[in-house]
Amino acid sequence: MKKLTAVSLLIFWALVTALLTSGLVFYQNKQQAVEIPPEQQSASVVAPGALLSMREILTHNTAASCWLLVSGKVYDVTTYLDKHPGDASTILPTCGTDATQAYATKGRTSSPKSHSQNATEMLKAYYIGDFGQKPVAQNAATQKPTTATAQPTTSTAKPTTLSTTVTNPSVTLSIQEIAKHSTTDDCWMIVNGNVYNVTSYIPRHPGGVGAIRPYCGRDGTAAFEGLPHSMNAHQMLANYLVGAVGQQTTSQAIQQTTTPTPSASQKGDDDDDD
């Protein structure tokens, strides 16, 4: 009788131990599944395939979503606004605009001061991508999925996607390329290292066509900065940005500069003093 009881107890404890062990393994596996980090959300900043055009940048013009264009590069400084030593109010007016001039002078028209090397290095942490190109984060994210190449049944349809690279070729904004656009019917000009397609603006310029024509296809920085252009003029010019000198852009980005979308503060022509 004692032997039977001992055997029964042994079997009972063996079953209990097995149940506890399997339960612990199940809990650990479940916990590990929860702890897998989610995919990066940076790829959802802009729609898939969208470019960092001026039209896209203009939509990020609030404290909740603040993008800046500085020397042909786009930065999302939304999370930095509250950390800025000069207060968020000094950055907010340039959200959604070409802030190259404001950054280079700290927004001062008299006694301008440049940002420190430390500030320039810090800005790199908020880099999204080059103007006219796809966001860097999106490029990295779109390279991760493998489902498209793993489907043999769709392989015959793949070549059709290559047409986008043929119809939307890249253009290098070299001095030679800029020089080709030297007429009032096709006028590109350089201002502070950036290239602007001002063709559609020439007829509306308060100073007349003759004030811009000599700088089509050339560097017009000295002429532009030599006049007391208003902040509105600088913001309006941003609508016609093609990219930075030496940078590569696309025909799609160039096409968008022919029909710019002005922001609320840029309706109508420039100030009379411009």
C-alpha positions in Angstrom: 0.0 0.0 0.0 2.8 2.4 0.9 4.6 1.6 -2.4 1.4 2.4 -4.3 1.0 5.7 -2.5 4.7 6.6 -3.2 4.4 5.8 -6.9 1.1 7.8 -7.1 2.8 10.8 -5.5 5.8 10.5 -7.8 3.6 10.5 -10.9 1.6 13.5 -9.5 4.7 15.6 -8.9 6.1 14.6 -12.3 2.9 15.9 -14.0 2.9 19.1 -12.0 6.6 19.7 -12.9 5.8 19.1 -16.6 2.9 21.6 -16.5 4.9 24.3 -14.8 7.8 23.9 -17.2 5.6 24.1 -20.3 3.8 27.1 -18.8 7.1 28.9 -18.2 8.3 28.2 -21.8 5.0 29.5 -23.2 5.3 32.7 -21.1 8.9 33.4 -22.2 8.1 32.9 -25.9 5.1 35.2 -25.6 7.2 37.9 -23.9 9.9 37.7 -26.5 7.3 38.1 -29.2 6.1 41.3 -27.6 9.6 42.7 -27.1 10.4 42.6 -30.9 10.9 46.3 -31.8 8.4 47.7 -34.4 9.4 48.8 -37.8 10.7 52.3 -38.2 7.9 54.8 -38.6 10.1 57.3 -40.4 9.1 55.9 -43.8 5.5 57.2 -43.3 6.7 60.8 -43.1 5.7 61.2 -46.7 3.7 59.1 -49.1 5.6 56.2 -50.8 7.4 57.4 -53.9 7.0 61.1 -53.0 9.9 63.5 -53.4 11.0 66.2 -51.1 9.7 69.0 -53.3 8.9 72.5 -52.3 5.2 71.7 -52.4 5.7 68.9 -49.9 7.9 71.1 -47.6 5.3 73.8 -47.6 2.8 71.5 -45.9 5.1 71.2 -42.9 4.8 74.7 -41.6 3.6 74.4 -38.0 5.0 73.6 -34.6 3.4 70.2 -34.9 5.4 69.4 -38.1 8.2 71.8 -38.9 10.5 71.1 -41.9 13.3 73.5 -43.0 15.2 73.6 -46.2 18.8 74.7 -45.6 21.4 74.7 -48.4 19.5 72.2 -50.5 18.9 69.8 -47.6 15.6 69.1 -45.8 15.4 68.9 -42.0 12.5 67.9 -39.7 13.2 70.0 -36.6 9.8 69.5 -35.0 11.3 67.8 -31.9 14.0 70.4 -31.6 11.8 73.5 -31.4 11.4 73.4 -27.6 15.2 72.8 -27.2 16.3 75.7 -29.3 18.3 78.2 -27.2 16.7 81.1 -29.1 13.2 79.8 -28.3 10.8 78.1 -30.7 9.4 81.4 -31.9 12.6 82.2 -33.8 12.2 79.0 -35.9 8.5 78.9 -36.4 8.4 81.7 -39.1 10.7 79.6 -41.3 8.9 76.3 -40.9 7.9 75.0 -44.4 10.2 77.4 -46.2 13.8 77.7 -47.5 15.5 78.8 -44.4 19.0 79.0 -45.9 19.3 82.7 -45.5 17.7 82.8 -42.1 20.0 80.1 -40.8 23.1 81.7 -42.3 22.3 85.1 -40.6 20.3 83.9 -37.6 17.4 85.8 -39.1 19.1 89.2 -38.7 19.1 91.7 -41.5 21.6 94.0 -39.7 24.7 92.6 -37.9 24.0 89.0 -39.1 25.7 86.2 -37.2 26.4 82.7 -38.3 25.6 79.5 -36.4 28.5 77.7 -34.7 30.0 74.5 -35.9 28.3 72.7 -33.1 24.9 73.9 -34.2 25.7 72.7 -37.8 26.7 69.3 -36.5 23.5 69.2 -34.3 21.4 70.0 -37.3 22.5 66.8 -39.1 20.6 64.7 -36.6 17.3 66.1 -38.1 18.3 65.5 -41.7 15.6 63.9 -43.9 17.1 64.0 -47.3 18.2 66.2 -50.2 15.7 68.5 -51.9 14.1 67.0 -54.9 15.0 63.4 -53.8 13.3 60.7 -51.8 13.7 60.9 -48.0 16.7 59.0 -46.8 14.6 57.1 -44.2 12.1 56.1 -46.9 14.8 54.9 -49.2 16.1 52.6 -46.5 12.7 51.3 -45.6 11.7 50.6 -49.1 14.8 48.4 -49.5 13.7 46.1 -46.6 10.6 44.3 -48.1 11.5 41.3 -50.1 8.0 40.2 -51.1 8.2 41.9 -54.5 11.2 39.9 -55.6 10.0 36.7 -53.9 6.9 36.4 -56.1 7.8 34.6 -59.3 4.3 35.0 -60.7 4.7 38.8 -60.9 8.2 38.8 -62.4 6.9 39.3 -65.9 5.2 42.5 -64.9 8.3 43.9 -63.2 9.9 45.7 -66.2 7.0 48.1 -66.4 8.1 49.8 -63.2 11.4 50.7 -64.8 9.7 53.2 -67.0 9.6 55.7 -64.0 13.4 56.0 -64.2 13.3 56.6 -67.9 10.5 59.2 -67.9 11.9 60.9 -64.7 15.7 61.1 -65.3 18.0 62.8 -62.9 19.6 66.2 -63.7 22.9 67.4 -62.2 22.7 71.1 -61.4 26.1 71.9 -62.7 27.2 75.4 -63.8 27.1 74.1 -67.4 23.5 72.9 -67.0 22.4 76.2 -65.4 24.0 78.2 -68.2 21.6 76.5 -70.7 18.7 78.2 -69.0 19.6 81.8 -69.9 16.5 83.3 -71.5 13.3 84.8 -70.2 11.5 81.8 -71.6 13.7 79.5 -69.5 15.4 81.3 -66.7 17.4 79.6 -64.0 19.5 81.7 -61.6 21.8 81.0 -58.6 21.3 82.7 -55.3 23.4 81.7 -52.3 24.4 78.4 -53.8 20.8 77.4 -54.7 19.3 77.2 -58.1 15.9 78.8 -58.8 13.7 78.4 -61.9 12.1 81.9 -62.0 10.7 81.6 -65.5 7.1 81.9 -64.5 7.8 84.8 -62.1 9.7 87.1 -64.4 6.5 88.7 -65.9 5.3 89.5 -62.3 8.5 91.0 -61.0 7.8 94.5 -59.6 11.2 95.7 -60.9 10.4 94.5 -64.5 11.8 91.8 -66.7 15.0 93.7 -67.3 16.0 93.4 -63.6 16.2 89.6 -63.8 17.1 88.9 -67.4 20.9 89.6 -67.1 21.2 86.9 -64.4 19.3 84.1 -66.2 21.7 81.1 -66.4 24.2 82.8 -64.0 24.9 83.5 -60.3 22.6 86.4 -59.2 23.5 86.3 -55.5 25.2 89.7 -55.5 22.4 91.4 -57.4 19.7 89.8 -55.2 21.4 90.5 -51.9 22.4 94.0 -53.0 18.8 95.1 -52.9 16.7 95.4 -49.7 14.5 92.4 -50.4 11.9 91.7 -47.7 11.4 88.4 -45.9 8.4 87.9 -48.1 10.6 88.0 -51.1 12.9 85.4 -49.7 10.0 83.1 -48.9 8.5 83.7 -52.3 11.8 82.8 -54.0 11.7 79.4 -52.2 8.7 78.4 -54.3 11.0 78.3 -57.3 13.8 76.3 -55.8 15.2 73.5 -58.0 18.1 72.4 -55.7 21.6 73.2 -54.6 24.4 73.8 -57.1 26.1 70.4 -57.9 23.2 68.4 -56.5 21.2 65.9 -58.5 17.4 66.5 -59.0 14.7 65.1 -61.2 12.6 66.4 -64.0 9.6 65.9 -61.8 11.0 68.3 -59.2 11.9 70.8 -61.9 8.4 70.7 -63.3 6.9 71.5 -60.0 8.8 74.9 -59.9 6.9 76.0 -63.1 3.6 76.0 -61.1 4.7 76.8 -57.5 2.1 76.7 -54.7 2.6 79.9 -52.6 1.9 79.8 -48.9 -0.7 82.0 -47.3 1.8 84.8 -46.6 3.1 84.8 -50.2 0.0 85.5 -52.2 0.3 88.1 -54.9 3.5 89.9 -56.1 6.5 90.8 -54.0 6.8 94.0 -52.0 7.4 97.2 -54.0 10.9 97.6 -52.6 11.9 94.3 -54.2 
